Amino acid sequence: MRKRRLVAWVAAPLAVGLFASACGGGGGAEAGDGIVSVNHTEPENPLVPSNTTETGGGNVLKAMFTGLVDYDEKTTEPYNAVAESIDTTDNKVFKIKLKPGWTFHDGTPVTSNSFVKAWNYAAYGPNGQSATSFFEHIQGYKDVNPGGEDGEGPPPTTKEMSGLKVVDELNFEVTLDAPFATFPVMLGYTAFSPLPESFYADPKAFEEKPVGNGPFKWDSRQPNAFIKLVKYDQYAGKNKPQINGIEFRIYNELETAYQDLVSGNLDFVDQLPPSAMVGDKWKTDLQERGESKPILSNNALQVPLYDPKYQDPKVRQALSMAIDRKQITSTVFQNTYEPATGWVVADAIPGYQPGGCGEFCEFNPEKAKQLLTEANFQGPITITSNSDGGHKEWIEAICGQFKNNLGVDCVFNPVPTFSEFLKMHKENAHNGPFRFGWLGDYPAAETFLGKVYRTGASSNYMRYDSPEFNEAMNRADQAPTEEEANKLYLEAEKILAKDMPSIPLWNQKASVGWSERLEGATVTFDRNLNFETVKLKS
């Protein structure tokens, strides 16, 4: 998700809104076509699993690919999908056996080489894949990618990781650099998807028309308007699609998508806008066709540590303590979000304890003002976010609290689109805190910490660099059990509280709505409509 899975919407999702009723061949979905329409955002990159770490492309690929494992919708526990078994005795060497009968959408078989070759491609530095860091635990990763995420450093000495070994068509072996109990949980993330041979024969053709092994296959696309998928009749997974296809409609405004839903021109919205939450207006608009469900998602303000104004941790701690999270989640979000007490969505991780942020996530304007004075911070503060995701209300609320509680000026700097916002991250172009939405790629504490705060991590837009935190994460990764790992991840999280590279805000829920056409609509832990189980009313 991931990791990663950056999200464009206000309390969670994507960037939506534009041609809605016009895209995909006119009007809303028709009763007899069997196609379900959902709000969406334009993908940032070409649709290759290892080069997609944001929701715009990730949600499409999730419908097109199935990995070694998938996750139970209710418990978030992983279960074997393409894998028949994943065995280990030491959390370092994993023997993986595939189920027979899986095929790609072009009819070719899914084999052990389909995974091994795809993982090597993803990890190889010169290929420039955005999800390359997900493979860093595999033995030999540093040989194929010595430059890490930023691509700097010496060239690779080989193209294949020594830790991957094909045994036969249905068996392969993975050796990690060190024990990592969370590794099997990761394997349902899209970056670990298999690839068909046609990808390597013509990558550009694949980008235009991706070929997966999942429940839905590629149909068509109109950039900035829609992406259409149709069901794959030979899908070998346990849940055969009950619908004929999906239309991902690109919107520029969440409110526009919601109005299309209310008028019957859209089937599903993965985030209700703030206007619909006031007084539970959505219950009247949709006749209670919706729900609010905890998911693996949270919001924060990342702080650019490359800006001299924000290099003192006291400044960042002060800003955090000046925010009344309870007031904003109550007034802006109508209690559909919960104030964050740390960087991990603890309630969604079995056995993980909340509160990693400690006192710095508690509202204390007096202490905040004292810290800001000690740091000699003068302001002003500029908070940047994409303007196509419904963030204006809560950012202006935070600015108001900074003005009232700290006596410093604060303004909202809206950037027109999510893609432009992401470009600012890459160019170190921020001059103040900026919105960071995170959707967990898999149900583990590690995805909220390692993929964002390790030195050089793909979503470390703050440019946080802490050897102490990195070492704490290494200890947690190498714990013999997930239970012991969670205790150590909590210790790593406390280092973040000391350094405060970002400011946790709130944990999100999937507040979603659907049309009268849908039956059995449910939401996955990563805020997707469950396309494999949803039905259309006859």
Buried (B, 14 or more C-beta within 10 A) or exposed (E): BBBBBBBBBBBBBBBBBBBBBEBBEEEBBEEEBBBBBBBBBBBBBBBBBBBBBBBBBBBBBBBBBBBBBBBEBEEBEBEBBBBEEBEBEEBBBBBBBBBEEBBBBEEBBBBBBBBBBBBBBBBBBEBEBBBBBBBBBBBBBBBBBBBBBEEEEEEBEEBBBEBBBBEEBBBBBBBBBEBBBBBBBBBBBBBBBBBBBBBEEEBEEBBEBBBBBBBBBBBEBEEEBBBBBBBBEEBBBEEEBBBBBBBBBBBBBBBBBBBBBBEBBBBBBBBBBBBBBEEEBBEEBBEEBBBBBBBBBBBBBBBBBEBEBBEBBBBBBBBBBBBBBEEBBBBBBBEBBBBBBBBBBBEBBBEBBBBBBEEBBBBBBEBBBBBBEEBEBEBBBBBBBBBBBBBBBBBBBBBEBBBEBBEBEBBBBBBEBBBEBBEBBEEEEBBBBBBBBBBBBBBBBBBBBBBBBBBBBBBBBBBBBBEEBBEBBBBBBBBEEBEBBBBBBBEBBBBBBEBBBBBBBBBBBBBBBBBEBBEEBBBBBBBBBEBBBBBBEE
